[in-house]
C-alpha cells in the first residue's frame, strides 16, 4: 500500500458537533493524498461516533491523555511524510491541504508550516497568523483580532499554531514530539521553540486557510485554559530560553507576571492564574534535565534567537505579528531536510 503524503491528526475530547464538521471539511479537500487519524480522549458526549461514520482511523485512548500525549500517540500510527495537526474546532477551506503541500514544495528548507486562521464566528477577523514569542515569556497568536485584510503574506514565523499546523515527520520524531507533561496548551509553542533551537525553520502560509473557533471546547477564559496556558508558558520559557537571555530578564518576567495577575483578578480569573504561577515556577526544578538536554543540543546562538523574539511590549499588547521575510533561495541539505540558519547563527553563545 502506497503511503500517503501526509497524516492529518485530530485529537477529540467532548467536541460535540465540531468533530463531524471538521471531518466534513476534510472530505471536501481538493487534494486527497492524506490519511486522517482521530485520537479520542475518552469522550463522554458520543462525538467520537463521527469518526466511525467518516471511515477514518479512530484510536480510542481509553483515558483523557491531553492534547500533547494524544497527538504523540497518533503520530506513532501515522504513515505520512508530513504530520498535519488539526483541532476539531478548526474548519479547513477546500484547498487548505493543497496549499500546505504547495508550501512544502515552494520552501523545501522549512520543517514546519502554519495555516492562516480566521475567526470562525467572524471570518472578517484574523484568529492567528503565526505564533509569536515575547521576550518576557509570553507567546501569542500574531495579528489576533486584526481585520482579515491585514493578513500578511507568507513569512517565517517563530512557531506554527497547532490548531492547523504541519511538521516534517522526521523532524517531529527527532525533537521527541510534544512534551506530554504540558497536557494541553502551549505545547505547540514549546515544540516550535525546540525546533528553532535545533536550527529548524517555520513558514506561515497566507493561502492555507482555516476557520478556527479558538478554545471552542475548553472555553477561552475558563479555569482550565487560564491555568494550563499560563503554567505552560512559564515552563516553555525555562526549558528553552538560553541562559544569556533567561537569567538577566528574570526580574522583568516576574514583574510582568505580577501585573498580569492583578489584571486576572480584575476580570475574574485571578485564582486560576495564581495557581498557574504557583505550579509554573514551582515545577521548574523537575524540568532541569529537560532544560540541560535542550541547551546542550542547541545549534542557534542566544543572539540569533534574540532576533526571533519580540521585545516591544506595545507590539505584544497589540497582538502584532512578527513574520520575517522569506529567503527561499536557501537550498536543502544533501539529506533533503531543512537547511538551518546561516553559519553565523549556528554557533552557540559562550
Beta strands, then each sheet from edge to edge (+ up, - down):
strand 1: 6-12
strand 2: 34-40
strand 3: 57-60
strand 4: 82-86
strand 5: 90-92
strand 6: 112-119
strand 7: 126-128
strand 8: 131-134
strand 9: 138-141
strand 10: 155-157
strand 11: 164-168
strand 12: 202-212
sheet 1: 3+ 2+ 1+ 4+ 11- 6+ 7-
sheet 2: 3+ 2+ 1+ 4+ 11- 6+ 12+ 5-
sheet 3: 3+ 2+ 1+ 4+ 11- 6+ 12+ 10-
sheet 4: 8+ 9-
end
